[in-house]
Amino acid sequence: MDADLAAKAAALAPDTVLQILASATIGVAVDQRPVVRLWIAAGHVVEGRLLGVGAERGDEVVVIGVQAARHQRLDEVVYLRMRDVISAGVLAPEQFRDVLSGGVLPLASAGRPVSRLALRREYASMHDLPLRLDWAAMPDPPAATANLAALLAALHGAVSAVRADDLGRAAWAAVTTVRVEHRVGEPLGIERSPGELLVVVDLTAALPRGLDAEIARRLNTVL
């Protein structure tokens, strides 16, 4: 476990851990789902990939895919009543540091690090996304810059989708400025005022999983 997660792991009940992990990985390929180890009240242990959490006839149920070590396919699907789970462990927790820290820690960035200078160059010439950023006020850590890069990419993609037809282009034409502000402790939000779109976010914390869809949803709501 990385040091940041060890220091900032949230104190969560086993059922809460399973619920939020399941919610965070909806639509994710089976081989990318969290591997969990569950201790059951009867005294045995079940280990496998968390396939989902749901309810049936008033009982909350957790679904685990168990596989043999020698291959990747699932050999068994196990259904457990959540109330019988007394403890839950998460293997390779760094992959879910955003969830397990309660949103305090961002996901580790993948690929080559991006610099703020590179971002400034990339977005300076995008006339369909009239950004106004106080670059000096943006946080310095590489993870925060990676968050900013992901946020700007999601914004640009959402704006491009909005401008795909005449109605969308007309709506977007009323926006003359897109202001992005880093605010510690504040969740992602998009606000509209005359001529301006304000995006607020804590770049040092976790961004929502499914960021592209979330930005697109919020943008369409305020336009």
Buried (B, 14 or more C-beta within 10 A) or exposed (E): EEEBBEEEBBEBEBBEBBBBBBEBBEEEEEEEBBBBBBBBEEEEEBBBBBBBBEEEEEEBBBBBBEBEEEEEEBEEEBEBEBEEBEEBBBEEBBBBBBBBBBBBBBBBBEEEEBEBEEBEEBBEEBEEBBBEBEEEEBBEEEBBBBBBBBBBBBBBBBBBBBBEEEEBEEBBEEBEEBBBBBEEEEEBEBEBEEEBBBBBBBBBBBBBBBBBEBBBEBBEEEB
